[in-house]
Amino acid sequence: MKTEIDGVEVLSLEIKLYGEASNTDEIDLGALYLSCDGREYVLDVTQSYRTFEGGFTFIRCVLERDDDTFDPSEHKYDLKDVDLMLGNVDASFYIASDLTIEFITLFVRGGFTRAIEVVQE
């Protein structure tokens, strides 16, 4: 299923962790919170995939809107395409892991692909 925010396709959330976690190691992945000038949007992880390379763990997350978990009466879901494509959006993601987080990046596409830096919540 393709996730879009105001016509901008959400490609994936990429996480790089220092150290190699096994597939059985617990890494708690939460939600991605996006905001800009009072507008907001929340996406939840529906699937994640781990790979290991050069002493690092890479996690690619598929994100979708989840109205059951994040009620539209409590979240506006009114972020604009320009917020994402101009890079004016503040992005935070909940993750709990014993490994050090090197980076978290959101990739979106709306005519071109943009990488948005995400901070750990």
Helices and strands as residue ranges (DSSP letters): E 3-5, E 8-18, E 28-36, E 39-53, E 56-64, H 81-85, E 90-96, E 100-109, E 113-120
